[in-house]
Amino acid sequence: MPQLVTLNADASTEDILTILARDGALIIRDLVSERDVDRLASEIMPFVQATRPGQDGFSGTRTTRTGALVARSVTCREVISHPLLHSLCEAFLKPNCERWQLHLGQVIRIMPGQEAQPIHRDRWAWGTHLKGVEPQLNTIWAVTDFRHENGATQVVPGSVDWPDDRRPTEDEITWAEMSRGSVLIYTGSVFHGGGANVSTDDRIGLNITYTLGWLRQEENQYLSCPPEIARTLPPALQALIGYEMGSYALGYYTPPLPPGEGPEVVSPRFALTGEGTGSALGSDDLLAAIAAQTASPEVV
C-alpha cells in the first residue's frame, strides 16, 4: 500500500510543490495549534450540529457539509488566509491566472456508519472539460484526529496523470491519517474520497479550496458572504472570496440604478466601498498582464 508523505510545519514551498507534482497530495503536521483548533470548533460546531446530512451516496447520508465559513467564523478566516497556503497558491495557481480565489469553505463531518465516498477528482466540479491545466489547490484540515477507522480521507498517490475513467485498485489507495491541527494538501487531479467511518466518533475536517480566478467557484461566495458582511473583512480577504476582478474584464457589474444615478461599469469591490468612476473595466496591473501575454516576441 502506498503512503502519503508527511512534512513538518516549517516545510518549504519548494519541497511541498515537488511532492505535489509527483504524488498529488501530502500532509503537513500540526500546522495550527490545538488552541486554535479548539477556538475554530467552538465557532463552527453550532452550525455543524444544525446541518442535515446529505441525500445521496456521494454527499453521504451520514455526512454533513456546512458552508458560509467566511461569514460565520473568525478562525476559519485566519485558516483560509494562512501564509503557507497563499505561498503555495502563488506558485501553483498563479501561472495560469491573473488572480486566484477561494473556491469553497466547508466543514465536512463524517458520522459513524457512513460508507466510503466514491473515489473521484475535485476538478470534476467543472466536468471533464478542462484539459492541460490544474484548476485548483485543495486542503482538508483535521478538526478531529483522522484515523482509518473514523473516515480519514482516501487518497491515491501518483494518480494526477491518470485518465478520468481509470479506477484505483485497493492496493493503490491509502488514507490521510493525521492529528488534529494537521492538514492534507492535495491537487484537483488526484483521486480521493471520504473514508468509511466504522468507529463511534465523528470525523470532522475543514475543507478549504482555492482555484483559478477565471473559473466559477463551487461555493457562491457572493451569496454565502454578501456585501453587508464582506465589507467588514480585510481587503485581502474580500479579494480572495471574489470581490475583485478576476482579470481585466472578468467580473465587472453595473449597479441597477436609475439613469445617471450611478456608474455603469465597476469592479465587484464597488459593492463594498462605493468607490469607482465606472469608466474602466479593470486595473492597470491586469491590463499590463494581458499586454505582456499578447505581445509578440519582437516587442518583448
Backbone torsions as a table, in degrees:
resi	resn	phi	psi	omega
1	MET	NA	134.2	178.9
2	PRO	-69.5	164.8	179.3
3	GLN	-128.2	147.9	173.4
4	LEU	-83.9	140.8	174.1
5	VAL	-72.5	137.3	174.9
6	THR	-117.9	126.0	-179.7
7	LEU	-114.7	159.4	175.4
8	ASN	-77.2	165.8	-175.4
9	ALA	-65.1	-18.1	179.7
10	ASP	-94.1	14.7	179.8
11	ALA	-61.0	147.0	-178.3
12	SER	-81.3	154.9	175.7
13	THR	-57.5	-40.9	-178.3
14	GLU	-61.9	-44.4	179.9
15	ASP	-64.3	-41.3	179.4
16	ILE	-63.2	-45.6	-179.0
17	LEU	-63.7	-36.2	178.5
18	THR	-62.3	-43.9	-179.6
19	ILE	-70.4	-39.5	177.8
20	LEU	-60.5	-40.8	-179.9
21	ALA	-63.0	-34.3	-177.9
22	ARG	-85.9	-49.6	-171.5
23	ASP	-101.0	-26.6	-176.7
24	GLY	84.8	-5.0	-178.1
25	ALA	-164.5	154.8	173.4
26	LEU	-164.6	169.4	179.8
27	ILE	-115.4	136.5	169.9
28	ILE	-106.5	121.0	-173.8
29	ARG	-79.6	130.3	170.0
30	ASP	53.2	51.6	-178.7
31	LEU	-75.6	-26.3	171.8
32	VAL	-124.4	155.6	-174.1
33	SER	-78.2	161.0	174.7
34	GLU	-57.7	-38.8	-179.8
35	ARG	-62.7	-41.5	179.4
36	ASP	-68.7	-36.1	177.1
37	VAL	-65.5	-40.4	176.9
38	ASP	-60.8	-43.5	-180.0
39	ARG	-64.0	-43.9	178.4
40	LEU	-60.6	-46.3	-178.4
41	ALA	-62.0	-39.0	-179.4
42	SER	-65.0	-29.1	-179.6
43	GLU	-80.6	-35.6	-172.0
44	ILE	-98.8	-23.7	-171.8
45	MET	-63.6	-33.1	175.1
46	PRO	-58.8	-37.4	178.0
47	PHE	-72.3	-39.4	179.3
48	VAL	-62.7	-46.3	-178.0
49	GLN	-63.0	-26.7	-179.0
50	ALA	-89.6	-3.1	-176.8
51	THR	-85.9	133.6	177.9
52	ARG	-79.5	150.8	177.5
53	PRO	-65.7	166.9	177.2
54	GLY	-67.3	172.1	-174.4
55	GLN	-116.5	7.3	-179.4
56	ASP	-147.3	175.5	-175.0
57	GLY	-67.4	-28.0	-178.7
58	PHE	-79.7	-48.1	179.6
59	SER	-73.7	-23.9	172.9
60	GLY	95.6	116.3	-179.6
61	THR	-77.6	-8.7	172.9
62	ARG	-122.0	32.5	-179.1
63	THR	-133.2	135.7	174.4
64	THR	-111.7	147.8	-179.6
65	ARG	-131.8	114.6	-172.7
66	THR	-115.5	125.5	-175.3
67	GLY	-114.6	-154.7	-178.0
68	ALA	55.1	38.7	-172.7
69	LEU	-70.6	-32.9	178.2
70	VAL	-62.5	-39.8	179.9
71	ALA	-74.1	-27.7	-168.8
72	ARG	-99.6	-23.5	-168.9
73	SER	-138.7	121.3	176.4
74	VAL	-64.5	-41.4	-178.1
75	THR	-68.7	-35.9	175.0
76	CYS	-61.9	-36.3	176.4
77	ARG	-61.2	-40.5	179.5
78	GLU	-66.1	-40.5	179.0
79	VAL	-66.2	-44.4	178.3
80	ILE	-58.2	-33.0	-177.5
81	SER	-94.3	15.3	-175.1
82	HIS	-58.1	130.7	-176.2
83	PRO	-58.3	-36.4	-179.5
84	LEU	-63.7	-44.1	-179.1
85	LEU	-67.0	-36.2	177.8
86	HIS	-67.5	-36.7	175.9
87	SER	-63.5	-41.2	178.1
88	LEU	-66.2	-40.9	179.1
89	CYS	-64.0	-39.4	177.8
90	GLU	-59.3	-41.1	-178.1
91	ALA	-81.3	-35.8	-171.8
92	PHE	-88.8	-39.5	-174.6
93	LEU	-101.0	-36.6	-171.2
94	LYS	-57.7	-31.6	177.7
95	PRO	-59.2	-18.5	-177.8
96	ASN	-114.4	16.5	179.4
97	CYS	-162.7	163.4	172.9
98	GLU	-81.2	-35.3	177.1
99	ARG	-141.0	146.5	171.2
100	TRP	-108.8	164.8	-170.1
101	GLN	-146.9	168.5	173.7
102	LEU	-74.1	129.0	-179.9
103	HIS	-91.4	-44.8	175.7
104	LEU	-163.3	156.9	171.2
105	GLY	-134.6	120.7	-170.5
106	GLN	-150.9	135.7	171.5
107	VAL	-95.0	121.1	-179.2
108	ILE	-107.7	118.3	178.0
109	ARG	-111.0	114.2	175.5
110	ILE	-96.6	114.6	-174.8
111	MET	-92.8	160.5	178.5
112	PRO	-53.8	138.2	179.9
113	GLY	95.3	-9.0	178.6
114	GLN	-73.1	129.4	175.3
115	GLU	-77.2	164.5	-179.7
116	ALA	-63.0	140.0	176.6
117	GLN	-73.5	146.4	175.2
118	PRO	-56.9	138.8	177.6
119	ILE	-67.0	135.6	-174.6
120	HIS	-156.2	178.4	170.8
121	ARG	-113.7	137.2	178.4
122	ASP	-67.4	-26.1	-179.6
123	ARG	-65.8	-12.6	177.1
124	TRP	-69.4	-3.1	171.4
125	ALA	-55.4	-29.9	178.1
126	TRP	-104.0	23.2	-174.6
127	GLY	70.8	-154.5	177.6
128	THR	-110.9	29.5	-173.7
129	HIS	-81.7	-29.7	-178.3
130	LEU	-77.2	126.3	179.9
131	LYS	-126.8	139.4	172.2
132	GLY	74.9	13.3	178.5
133	VAL	-145.2	139.5	175.5
134	GLU	-88.1	115.9	-170.8
135	PRO	-87.2	-13.7	-172.0
136	GLN	-154.6	161.9	172.5
137	LEU	-129.4	128.2	-169.1
138	ASN	-118.8	153.8	174.6
139	THR	-139.8	147.3	166.9
140	ILE	-129.3	114.0	-179.4
141	TRP	-92.7	133.6	-177.8
142	ALA	-80.3	110.0	174.3
143	VAL	-86.0	-29.0	166.6
144	THR	-119.0	166.8	171.9
145	ASP	-59.0	139.4	174.9
146	PHE	-99.7	118.6	177.4
147	ARG	-126.3	156.3	179.1
148	HIS	-52.8	-45.0	-173.2
149	GLU	-74.8	-20.2	-178.9
150	ASN	-103.2	11.9	172.7
151	GLY	103.5	25.2	175.2
152	ALA	-52.0	143.6	-175.4
153	THR	-58.3	131.1	172.5
154	GLN	-76.8	137.3	178.9
155	VAL	-137.7	145.0	177.2
156	VAL	-114.7	87.4	-178.1
157	PRO	-58.1	139.5	177.5
158	GLY	83.2	8.4	-175.8
159	SER	-93.4	8.7	-173.7
160	VAL	-63.6	-28.0	-178.0
161	ASP	-99.5	5.7	-179.5
162	TRP	-68.3	150.4	169.9
163	PRO	-65.5	155.9	-175.1
164	ASP	-62.5	-26.8	-177.5
165	ASP	-91.9	5.3	177.1
166	ARG	-75.8	136.5	178.7
167	ARG	-118.9	134.2	-177.6
168	PRO	-74.2	150.4	170.6
169	THR	-88.0	165.1	-176.2
170	GLU	-58.3	-36.2	-176.7
171	ASP	-77.9	-1.8	176.4
172	GLU	-99.2	-4.2	-176.2
173	ILE	-102.7	137.5	171.5
174	THR	-127.6	-177.7	-176.4
175	TRP	-128.2	139.9	-179.4
176	ALA	-83.3	75.8	178.2
177	GLU	-82.0	126.8	-175.8
178	MET	-160.1	158.4	179.5
179	SER	-82.5	155.5	179.1
180	ARG	-58.9	139.2	-174.7
181	GLY	95.9	-12.5	175.3
182	SER	-88.3	167.9	-176.3
183	VAL	-140.1	135.1	169.7
184	LEU	-89.5	123.5	175.9
185	ILE	-110.0	129.3	-177.3
186	TYR	-150.4	157.4	-177.1
187	THR	-88.7	169.4	178.0
188	GLY	-72.2	-12.2	-174.7
189	SER	-100.2	-13.3	-177.9
190	VAL	-78.2	138.4	177.7
191	PHE	-74.8	137.9	-177.0
192	HIS	-164.9	178.8	176.1
193	GLY	177.8	157.5	176.6
194	GLY	-62.1	145.1	-179.2
195	GLY	-85.8	168.5	175.6
196	ALA	-79.3	135.4	178.1
197	ASN	-100.9	101.8	179.0
198	VAL	-104.5	13.7	179.9
199	SER	-96.6	-169.7	177.5
200	THR	-107.3	7.9	-176.0
201	ASP	-119.8	152.9	172.9
202	ASP	-71.9	144.7	168.6
203	ARG	-108.0	119.7	-173.9
204	ILE	-119.2	126.2	178.7
205	GLY	-131.7	149.8	178.5
206	LEU	-103.2	108.6	-176.4
207	ASN	-94.4	108.0	178.4
208	ILE	-117.6	125.9	-175.2
209	THR	-130.7	142.1	179.4
210	TYR	-119.5	148.7	-177.3
211	THR	-144.7	169.4	177.7
212	LEU	-60.8	141.9	-174.3
213	GLY	-68.9	-12.0	-180.0
214	TRP	-99.5	8.5	176.7
215	LEU	-106.2	150.4	175.7
216	ARG	-69.3	137.4	179.5
217	GLN	-75.5	145.4	177.0
218	GLU	-65.9	-46.5	175.3
219	GLU	-96.1	123.7	-179.3
220	ASN	-72.5	99.1	-173.8
221	GLN	-69.4	-26.6	-178.6
222	TYR	-69.6	-27.6	176.1
223	LEU	-91.8	-36.5	177.6
224	SER	-69.1	-31.5	179.2
225	CYS	-134.7	77.9	-174.8
226	PRO	-67.6	167.4	-173.7
227	PRO	-52.3	-36.6	-177.3
228	GLU	-64.6	-26.0	174.1
229	ILE	-92.1	-43.8	-176.1
230	ALA	-60.2	-31.9	-177.7
231	ARG	-70.0	-11.0	176.5
232	THR	-88.7	-4.6	-175.3
233	LEU	-90.1	160.6	173.2
234	PRO	-61.0	146.7	-178.6
235	PRO	-53.5	-38.4	-178.9
236	ALA	-64.0	-38.7	178.7
237	LEU	-73.0	-35.7	174.2
238	GLN	-56.6	-46.9	179.9
239	ALA	-64.9	-39.0	-177.1
240	LEU	-62.6	-38.1	-178.5
241	ILE	-83.9	-4.9	170.9
242	GLY	123.5	-0.6	179.1
243	TYR	-83.8	55.4	179.4
244	GLU	-161.8	157.1	178.4
245	MET	-66.7	136.8	178.0
246	GLY	-80.8	-24.3	174.1
247	SER	-158.0	-172.0	-174.0
248	TYR	-56.5	-41.9	-177.6
249	ALA	-126.0	37.1	-176.0
250	LEU	-122.5	104.6	175.4
251	GLY	112.4	3.9	178.9
252	TYR	-70.1	164.5	174.7
253	TYR	-147.9	167.8	176.7
254	THR	-115.9	115.9	176.3
255	PRO	-60.3	125.0	-175.9
256	PRO	-77.9	74.2	-176.7
257	LEU	-109.9	163.7	176.3
258	PRO	-59.9	159.8	-177.6
259	PRO	-53.1	129.4	175.7
260	GLY	78.5	2.0	-175.5
261	GLU	-100.4	5.2	178.5
262	GLY	-166.9	172.6	178.7
263	PRO	-70.6	163.7	-177.8
264	GLU	-99.5	-37.2	-178.7
265	VAL	-135.8	116.3	-177.6
266	VAL	-139.3	160.2	172.7
267	SER	-69.1	155.7	173.5
268	PRO	-55.3	-23.7	179.6
269	ARG	-61.1	-24.5	178.8
270	PHE	-58.1	-32.5	179.7
271	ALA	-64.5	-20.6	-178.3
272	LEU	-100.0	-36.0	-172.5
273	THR	-110.5	-22.6	-174.8
274	GLY	71.6	11.0	-177.9
275	GLU	-103.3	134.0	178.6
276	GLY	151.9	140.2	-177.4
277	THR	-87.7	-19.4	-178.8
278	GLY	79.6	16.3	-175.7
279	SER	-109.3	-3.4	-177.2
280	ALA	-136.7	146.9	179.7
281	LEU	-75.8	-55.8	-176.8
282	GLY	-134.9	-178.6	-176.0
283	SER	-80.3	166.0	-179.4
284	ASP	-62.9	-34.8	-178.4
285	ASP	-68.2	-35.2	177.0
286	LEU	-70.8	-37.2	177.2
287	LEU	-65.0	-40.0	178.6
288	ALA	-64.5	-36.6	178.9
289	ALA	-64.4	-40.7	178.0
290	ILE	-66.3	-42.6	179.6
291	ALA	-60.1	-39.6	-179.7
292	ALA	-66.8	-36.2	-179.3
293	GLN	-71.7	-31.3	-174.1
294	THR	-98.7	-4.4	-179.5
295	ALA	-68.1	144.4	177.8
296	SER	-75.0	157.3	179.5
297	PRO	-57.7	-31.8	-179.6
298	GLU	-67.2	-37.4	-179.2
299	VAL	-71.0	-44.0	-179.4
300	VAL	-65.0	NA	NA
